[in-house]
Structure formats: C-alpha cells, structure tokens
Amino acid sequence: MSVRLLLTDEAWAEIAPILATLKSRAGSPPVLSDRLFIEAVLYLARTGTPWRDLPEAFGRWDAVYNRFRRWERRGIWRRLWERFQTKDCPLTRHLFIDATIVRAHQHAAGALKKTAVQPHRLWAALGAACPPKSMRVAAMNALALPSS
C-alpha cells in the first residue's frame, strides 16, 4: 500500500474493543475492514481531499462515503469520540484532536468585515434616498434636478 497510514497497532488495540461494543452485528460484513475504513476517514480529514479522490488502496470511495454516513446517522462517531475522552484510551486521546483547539492559519484571520450596504457615491451626490431601478430613471431624475 502506497498510502501512509496513521493508526499504529497499539492505537488500534485500544480502538477495536470500543468499536466492537458500538457497532451492530446485523447485516453482511463490509468488504473494507474497520481499521482501513477509519484510516480512510483519517486520510480524508488530514489531506482535505474530496471523497472522489480517495486513493484506491482504501477501496471504492462511495462505499467509504456511505459507511461514513451510516455511522453518522447511527451516532457511532459521537459515541466513539465520547469513549476516546476517557482515561482508558491514552493513545487515542493524543491521536484525535478536537477541531475547536486547532488554530487557523495566519492568513485566515483579519478579513474585512462586511458592513451595511452604503449607497453609491453618485446616488449620494444626487441626494436620492435609494437608487432607482434603471439608469433611464436616474438620467430623468438628474435632468429634473434644479441647477444652482
């Protein structure tokens, strides 16, 4: 496999028993193992690639996506995250990072804030309360203004 994996055997030894208690045994077993599926999700989170660009080493992208959505609907991700926060999982607590503590890039901050829409200088100079809907109306209004 040419894709760099993130889970060590020690980390998987912590995750596997927790995952076995959270998952349902109903239905046929998936083609992709749980370990490789979680590796695929971690790969997507780490690289930011779209689902369709998932390397073939992780299996079909749509199978991984559908399984991810099923786990999300059933609440498996949330319960798995809650179990990772206990003291029984010291390795996985260091492996998974909550996004609320990840700092943004320096260029992500400091964008100009959008303020209330200010009228165009032309309409402000003409004293119009709101700009007309067409330029023809604007030209007619400009001609009708008394000249000083």
Beta strands, then each sheet from edge to edge (+ up, - down):
end
